[in-house]
């Protein structure tokens, strides 16, 4: 379980007589107090909920008044972190069973979803967090601060990366949530518009949906304090949703399946977008670039034709581009 803080703002109030030591006190707060409290917070959540539990906080204002010696006192740090953990878990939605709870209680907790206005949310494990996010995105909601990934394809990638066990748990949770649309179509719905122009991207995530159907970190954000720390995370993400219809029953054998994983980087870097803006068939040129990375005997692999979105795709000299 690893803590992470999106943004930290520190405001330090000191007596005028200590103004000459302001930078030293600030360094103590940032390097010792903050880290000590977060370490204690993580340990307390770990002890209470177990190492797989995830707690995410949108924004948490705090105010502490401490003496000079207390700023670097490890015992004070542990006390503050433990008290903070108790406050967080008391308000977290949904409430989770303690560490060591039976499998039945953990399974029942996975069926719970955060309240709509919750600013502190808790999940039993990664599968719980991902399933909730997929269900909410399938219902038309935009990415929330507690979603483990901002886009539906990235959420499905997390599902697949977790292996058969996570796939089975997430698919079962989605059925339990009644999120049939998310289970059947979330992997190809809510895609970035660029994906709509590259059908193979949708096909890649449709395969994740098909696999799901067949398979039976405490992120802590600390916020504003008058005397010491202030951390705040605000996630705002405006996503344009488009739907791509894909035949999930179709299957094509390929020896270069890894090419599809590189498409994710192509999308992140907006390489295809630049080609499209230049009036160039982005699928064709991306396929040509990938063909340079595979052995010569695989340049006729059907995967490249799928990426190019052209059944008659063949490697040929690319046209010269002039400015």
C-alpha positions as CSV (number, residue, x, y, z in Angstrom):
1,X,0.0,0.0,0.0
2,X,1.6,3.3,-1.1
3,X,0.4,6.8,-0.3
4,X,0.4,9.4,-3.0
5,X,-0.4,13.1,-2.8
6,X,-1.4,15.0,-5.9
7,X,-0.5,18.5,-4.7
8,X,0.7,19.9,-1.4
9,X,0.4,23.5,-0.3
10,X,2.2,24.5,2.9
11,X,1.4,27.7,4.8
12,X,3.5,28.3,7.8
13,X,2.7,30.8,10.5
14,X,5.4,31.8,12.9
15,X,6.1,34.5,15.4
16,X,7.8,37.6,14.2
17,X,10.8,36.9,16.4
18,X,11.3,33.6,14.5
19,X,11.2,35.2,11.0
20,X,14.9,34.6,10.5
21,X,14.4,30.8,10.9
22,X,11.4,30.6,8.5
23,X,13.2,28.6,5.8
24,X,14.6,26.2,8.3
25,X,11.2,25.6,9.8
26,X,9.6,25.2,6.4
27,X,12.2,22.5,5.5
28,X,11.4,20.7,8.7
29,X,7.7,20.8,8.0
30,X,8.1,19.5,4.4
31,X,10.8,16.9,4.9
32,X,9.9,15.6,8.3
33,X,6.4,16.5,9.5
34,X,4.6,15.8,6.3
35,X,6.4,12.6,5.6
36,X,6.1,11.4,9.1
37,X,2.4,12.0,9.2
38,X,1.8,10.3,5.9
39,X,3.8,7.3,6.9
40,X,1.8,7.0,10.1
41,X,-1.4,7.5,8.2
42,X,-0.5,4.7,5.7
43,X,0.4,2.4,8.5
44,X,-2.8,3.0,10.4
45,X,-5.0,2.4,7.3
46,X,-2.9,-0.7,6.6
47,X,-3.5,-2.0,10.1
48,X,-7.2,-1.2,10.0
49,X,-8.2,-2.4,6.6
50,X,-5.4,-4.6,5.3
51,X,-2.7,-4.0,2.6
52,X,-5.1,-4.3,-0.4
53,X,-7.5,-1.6,0.7
54,X,-7.6,1.7,-1.2
55,X,-8.6,5.0,0.3
56,X,-8.9,8.1,-1.9
57,X,-9.6,11.6,-0.7
58,X,-10.6,14.5,-2.9
59,X,-9.5,17.3,-0.5
60,X,-8.8,17.4,3.2
61,X,-8.3,20.6,5.1
62,X,-6.2,20.4,8.2
63,X,-5.0,22.8,10.8
64,X,-2.3,22.1,13.4
65,X,-0.6,24.3,16.0
66,X,2.7,22.9,17.0
67,X,5.8,24.0,18.8
68,X,9.3,24.2,17.3
69,X,10.4,20.9,18.8
70,X,7.1,19.1,17.9
71,X,7.7,19.8,14.2
72,X,10.5,17.1,14.1
73,X,9.1,14.8,16.8
74,X,8.4,11.4,15.4
75,X,6.0,10.5,18.2
76,X,3.9,13.6,17.4
77,X,3.9,12.6,13.7
78,X,2.6,9.1,14.5
79,X,-0.1,10.5,16.8
80,X,-1.3,13.0,14.1
81,X,-1.2,10.3,11.4
82,X,-3.2,7.8,13.5
83,X,-5.8,10.5,14.4
84,X,-6.1,11.5,10.8
85,X,-6.6,7.9,9.7
86,X,-9.4,7.5,12.2
87,X,-11.1,10.6,10.9
88,X,-10.8,9.5,7.3
89,X,-12.1,6.0,7.8
90,X,-15.0,7.3,9.9
91,X,-16.2,9.4,6.9
92,X,-15.2,7.0,4.1
93,X,-17.9,5.7,1.8
94,X,-18.6,2.8,1.7
95,X,-17.5,1.5,5.1
96,X,-15.2,-1.4,4.8
97,X,-14.7,-4.5,7.1
98,X,-11.5,-4.6,9.1
99,X,-8.4,-6.5,8.1
100,X,-8.8,-10.2,8.6
101,X,-12.5,-10.2,7.9
102,X,-14.0,-13.3,6.3
103,X,-14.1,-13.7,2.6
104,X,-17.9,-13.4,2.8
105,X,-17.7,-9.9,4.4
106,X,-15.1,-8.8,1.9
107,X,-17.3,-10.0,-1.0
108,X,-20.3,-8.2,0.5
109,X,-18.2,-5.0,0.8
110,X,-17.3,-5.1,-2.8
111,X,-20.9,-4.9,-3.7
112,X,-21.1,-1.5,-2.2
113,X,-20.5,1.7,-4.1
114,X,-19.5,5.2,-2.9
115,X,-22.2,7.8,-2.1
116,X,-22.7,10.3,-4.9
117,X,-21.3,13.3,-3.0
118,X,-18.6,11.4,-1.1
119,X,-15.2,13.2,-0.8
120,X,-13.6,10.2,0.9
121,X,-14.0,6.8,-0.7
122,X,-12.8,3.4,0.2
123,X,-12.4,0.2,-1.8
124,X,-11.7,-3.4,-0.7
125,X,-9.1,-3.7,-3.5
126,X,-8.1,-2.8,-7.0
127,X,-10.9,-4.9,-8.6
128,X,-13.5,-3.2,-6.5
129,X,-12.3,0.3,-7.5
130,X,-12.1,-0.6,-11.2
131,X,-15.5,-2.2,-11.2
132,X,-17.1,0.8,-9.6
133,X,-15.4,3.1,-12.1
134,X,-16.5,1.0,-15.1
135,X,-20.1,0.9,-13.8
136,X,-20.2,4.7,-13.3
137,X,-18.7,5.4,-16.7
138,X,-21.2,2.9,-18.3
139,X,-24.0,4.9,-16.7
140,X,-22.7,8.1,-18.4
141,X,-20.8,9.7,-15.6
142,X,-17.5,11.5,-16.2
143,X,-14.3,10.4,-14.6
144,X,-14.3,10.9,-10.8
145,X,-11.4,11.7,-8.6
146,X,-11.4,8.2,-7.2
147,X,-11.4,6.4,-10.5
148,X,-8.1,4.5,-11.0
149,X,-7.9,5.7,-14.6
150,X,-9.6,8.5,-16.5
151,X,-10.7,6.7,-19.6
152,X,-12.7,3.5,-20.2
153,X,-10.0,1.8,-22.3
154,X,-7.4,2.5,-19.6
155,X,-9.8,0.9,-17.0
156,X,-10.2,-2.2,-19.2
157,X,-6.4,-2.3,-19.6
158,X,-6.1,-2.4,-15.8
159,X,-8.7,-5.3,-15.7
160,X,-6.8,-7.4,-18.2
161,X,-3.4,-6.6,-16.6
162,X,-4.7,-8.1,-13.4
163,X,-5.1,-11.5,-15.1
164,X,-7.9,-14.0,-15.0
165,X,-8.6,-13.5,-11.3
166,X,-9.3,-9.8,-11.6
167,X,-11.2,-10.3,-14.8
168,X,-13.5,-12.8,-13.1
169,X,-14.0,-10.5,-10.0
170,X,-14.7,-7.4,-12.0
171,X,-17.1,-9.1,-14.4
172,X,-19.0,-10.6,-11.5
173,X,-19.2,-7.2,-9.7
174,X,-20.5,-5.5,-12.9
175,X,-23.2,-8.1,-13.2
176,X,-24.0,-7.6,-9.5
177,X,-24.2,-3.8,-10.0
178,X,-26.6,-4.4,-12.9
179,X,-24.1,-2.6,-15.1
180,X,-24.8,-4.8,-18.2
181,X,-23.9,-1.9,-20.5
182,X,-20.5,-1.5,-18.9
183,X,-19.8,-5.2,-19.1
184,X,-20.9,-5.6,-22.7
185,X,-19.9,-2.3,-24.2
186,X,-17.8,-0.1,-21.9
187,X,-14.6,-1.4,-23.4
188,X,-15.6,0.1,-26.8
189,X,-17.8,2.9,-25.6
190,X,-16.8,6.3,-24.3
191,X,-13.7,6.3,-26.5
192,X,-11.6,9.2,-27.4
193,X,-12.7,10.5,-30.9
194,X,-9.3,9.5,-32.3
195,X,-10.1,5.9,-31.5
196,X,-13.3,6.1,-33.6
197,X,-11.1,6.8,-36.6
198,X,-8.9,3.7,-35.8
199,X,-11.4,0.8,-35.4
200,X,-8.7,-1.6,-34.3
201,X,-8.3,0.3,-31.0
202,X,-11.9,-0.4,-30.3
203,X,-11.4,-4.0,-31.4
204,X,-8.5,-4.3,-28.9
205,X,-10.7,-3.4,-26.0
206,X,-13.6,-5.3,-27.3
207,X,-11.4,-8.4,-26.9
208,X,-11.1,-7.4,-23.2
209,X,-14.9,-7.4,-23.0
210,X,-15.1,-10.8,-24.6
211,X,-12.5,-12.2,-22.2
212,X,-14.4,-10.8,-19.3
213,X,-17.6,-12.5,-20.5
214,X,-15.9,-15.9,-20.8
215,X,-14.1,-15.8,-17.5
216,X,-16.5,-16.9,-15.0
217,X,-2.8,1.7,-2.4
218,X,-4.0,4.0,-0.3
219,X,-4.0,7.2,-2.4
220,X,-4.2,9.7,0.4
221,X,-4.6,13.5,-0.2
222,X,-3.9,15.8,2.7
223,X,-5.1,19.4,2.4
224,X,-5.1,23.0,3.8
225,X,-3.6,23.9,7.1
226,X,-3.0,27.2,8.7
227,X,0.2,26.2,10.4
228,X,1.7,23.3,8.5
229,X,0.4,21.4,5.5
230,X,-2.1,21.7,2.8
231,X,-2.6,19.2,0.1
232,X,-5.4,19.2,-2.4
233,X,-6.2,17.2,-5.5
234,X,-8.8,18.4,-7.9
235,X,-9.5,16.1,-10.9
236,X,-11.4,17.7,-13.7
237,X,-11.6,15.9,-16.9
238,X,-13.8,16.8,-19.8
239,X,-14.2,13.7,-21.9
240,X,-15.9,13.5,-25.3
241,X,-17.8,10.3,-25.6
242,X,-18.3,8.4,-28.9
243,X,-19.5,4.9,-29.5
244,X,-17.9,2.4,-31.9
245,X,-19.8,-0.6,-32.9
246,X,-17.6,-3.7,-33.0
247,X,-18.3,-7.3,-33.7
248,X,-16.9,-9.0,-30.5
249,X,-17.5,-12.4,-32.0
250,X,-15.0,-11.8,-34.8
251,X,-11.5,-13.1,-34.2
252,X,-8.3,-12.9,-36.2
253,X,-5.1,-14.9,-35.6
254,X,-1.9,-12.8,-35.4
255,X,1.7,-13.4,-34.5
256,X,2.3,-9.7,-33.6
257,X,-0.3,-9.1,-30.9
258,X,2.1,-6.8,-29.1
259,X,1.5,-4.2,-31.8
260,X,-1.9,-3.4,-30.3
261,X,-0.3,-2.4,-27.0
262,X,1.8,0.2,-28.8
263,X,-1.3,1.8,-30.0
264,X,-1.9,3.1,-26.5
265,X,1.3,5.1,-26.6
266,X,0.3,6.3,-30.1
267,X,-2.9,7.7,-28.6
268,X,-1.2,9.2,-25.6
269,X,1.3,11.1,-27.8
270,X,-1.4,12.1,-30.2
271,X,0.7,10.8,-33.1
272,X,-2.3,9.7,-35.1
273,X,-4.1,13.0,-34.4
274,X,-1.2,14.9,-36.0
275,X,-1.3,12.7,-39.1
276,X,-5.1,13.2,-39.3
277,X,-4.8,16.9,-39.0
278,X,-2.3,16.9,-41.9
279,X,-4.8,15.0,-44.1
280,X,-2.9,11.7,-44.0
281,X,-4.5,8.3,-43.5
282,X,-3.3,7.8,-39.9
283,X,-4.1,4.1,-39.8
284,X,-2.1,3.3,-42.9
285,X,1.0,5.2,-41.7
286,X,0.8,3.8,-38.1
287,X,0.7,0.3,-39.6
288,X,3.7,1.1,-41.8
289,X,5.6,2.3,-38.7
290,X,4.8,-0.8,-36.8
291,X,5.8,-2.9,-39.7
292,X,9.3,-1.6,-39.4
293,X,9.5,-3.1,-35.9
294,X,8.5,-6.6,-36.8
295,X,10.6,-9.3,-38.6
296,X,10.2,-9.2,-42.4
297,X,8.2,-12.5,-42.4
298,X,5.4,-10.8,-40.4
299,X,4.9,-7.7,-42.5
300,X,1.9,-9.4,-44.1
301,X,0.4,-10.2,-40.7
302,X,-3.4,-9.5,-40.7
303,X,-2.9,-7.3,-37.6
304,X,-1.3,-4.6,-39.7
305,X,-4.2,-4.7,-42.1
306,X,-6.6,-4.2,-39.1
307,X,-4.6,-1.3,-37.8
308,X,-4.6,0.3,-41.3
309,X,-8.3,-0.5,-41.6
310,X,-7.7,-1.8,-45.0
311,X,-8.1,-5.5,-46.0
312,X,-5.7,-5.1,-48.9
313,X,-3.0,-3.4,-46.9
314,X,0.5,-4.0,-48.1
315,X,3.9,-2.5,-47.4
316,X,4.8,-0.1,-50.2
317,X,6.9,3.1,-50.4
318,X,5.2,5.8,-48.4
319,X,4.5,9.1,-50.2
320,X,7.0,11.9,-49.6
321,X,5.8,14.7,-47.5
322,X,6.7,18.3,-48.3
323,X,6.2,21.3,-46.2
